[in-house]
Each structure stands twice: as structure tokens, then as C-alpha cells.
Amino acid sequence: MPKFKIISAGDGKHTWKAVGTNPKTGRQMTIKGGQKGVKVGPKNRTSKTVKSFQARHGSPKTAKQWVNKRRWQGAAKMGSTVNIPSKFF
């Protein structure tokens, strides 16, 4: 599974970006996501908001959806590394 580092996007449009290597092409890849201004931290994440998020989005079909799901679960914090399954590339 490829490893991607989660860092702040810093572009004014997104909250986070994941930087890593695409396993199929071997090239550097950046995945951006998160709506600017929406907090996903532990203070703002309640069981009700997580349940609502999961109901709206279902199971992930892309690498971006996988990272976003992990962010909402609290498993992919800023500065951490996340393993993305190869089937998403």
C-alpha cells in the first residue's frame, strides 16, 4: 500500500492535501480535499456528524474519498501518514 503524507493545502480552497507516489506510474502525486472553513478536528467531530458524513458518502471509490473517510474517522490527522489501498489508483 502506498503511503501518503497529510499536510495543510495552503491554497485557500482546500483544507488538506496528501502527497505520495502513485504506485502505477511511479510519479509524485498530490490529492487535495476538504472544504476550507469546515473543521474536522476532534472538537467538531461528534458521533452524529460522523454518522451523517458516512450516510452521505457511503464506501470510498477513489483515493481522495479514502483519505477523506480516514480524516473523518480521526485516523488521518495533519502531519500523519496514511496508507491508501492500491485498488484506488
C-alpha angles and dihedrals in degrees: 000000000000117000121228126189116225113220138156113284095219093193099108093242104067135042101214143012131198117215123195146112123293105234094212099051102021090228129131110265133195123199116191127195149140127085113263110249096023111114119215096173124124092266092058099035112089129169088255094054093045091049090049091049092050092048091052097046108032119190118347120257100178137043091252092054090048093054092044090052091050090049091054091048089055092242097111109054125173109283094020129113122240129196112225116200113245092236089076094065 
